[in-house]
Amino acid sequence: EFEFRPGPIFSNIVLADEINRASPKTQSALLEAMAEAQVTVDGTTYQLGTPFMVIATQNPIEHEGTYPLPEAQLDRFLMRVSVGYPSPDSELEILDTHGSHDALADIGSVVSAADIEQLALAAREVHVAPALKSYLVDLANASRRHPNLALGMSPRATLALQRVARARAAANGRSYVVPDDLKALAEPVLAHRLLVTPEAQLQGINAADALGEVLRSVPVPSGKPR
């Protein structure tokens, strides 16, 4: 008789370290969890907890033993941020902090899961003017027609940019989104979802370059929010 035992995926925050070292089959197992916050095993569906978030690290794709993440999975990550190397001062601090003990042991809780849910609900109430929603749709359409992009913004990408713009506005103490919220977050939210044509790649054009062209080609709406 089959007995299901919940695994690490049944957590509020799941860290997938070096996700592109996982095989494509393992990566695809995350799709249902990331998109629908549920897991289906042997025909039975199990709901994941709330809030639920997947955070992943990724090695440069040219390293041996890595697999490129498929477009469907990249589209499910809300943002991609390049961490890079720490500054000299930060690296010295790392040596001091981690040299003699585990710094993670000193970390305590600052919010509860219920607090996070309430913050997320509050962010959803931030106003997005109709002109800004039209701007989002115009950006999506422009990306789908751009000659250097084989794959433009998906509807999930449009929704994601609206979501993070609302969160940025709330973090800045505003009850409404402004165009700068959308433009400031466009690259981390959108660039990893776009696919550059082979011809553009040969010219040294990457997704961020093409996205910049899209942003410059679409007029920013003017007018004051309600």
C-alpha positions, 0 to 999 in steps of 0.5 A: 500500500502506498503511503505518502510522506510529506517532504521538504517542499511542504514548507513556507520557504523552499531553497533550491540551491544550484537549481540548474544542477538538478536534472530536467525531470527534477526541475519539472517536478517544481512546476506544479508547486510553483504555479498552483501551490500544490503537489499531486502524488499517485493521483492525489493532490496535496495543498502546500502551506501559505505563504509558499515561496521558492528561492533558487540559486543558479550557477553560470550556465557554462559550468559543467554539469548544469542544465538550462532551466526551461522557459516554462519554469523561468516564467514561474520565478517572479524575479531574477536578481544577479548577486555578483561578488561582495564588496571588499568591506562586505567580504571582510565582514563575512570573514569576521562573522563566519570565521568562528561560528555559524551566523545562522544560529543567531538569526531569529524570527522577525515576522510570522507566516500570518504577518506575511499573508496580511502584508501580501493582502495589503499590497494587493489593495494598492491602486493601479490606474487604468492607464498603467494597466494599458501601459503593461499591456502595451509593453507585453505586445511590443515585446511579442513583436520585437524583432530581436525576441523569439519569445516575448512577455507572457500574461504571467509576466504582465501580472508579475510586474503589476504585483511587484509594482504594487509591493514597491509602492506599498514599501514606499508608503504609497497607496498607488503605483507610479510609472517609475515602479514599473520601470524600476522593476522591469528588468529583474521581473521580465528579462529572464522570461524573454528569449532572444533570437539566435541572430540577435545573440550573434550580434551580442544582444541579450534579453536585457538589451532587447527589454531596454529597447521595448521600454524606450519604444512604448510611451509612458502614460502621463497624468496623476494617479487617483 
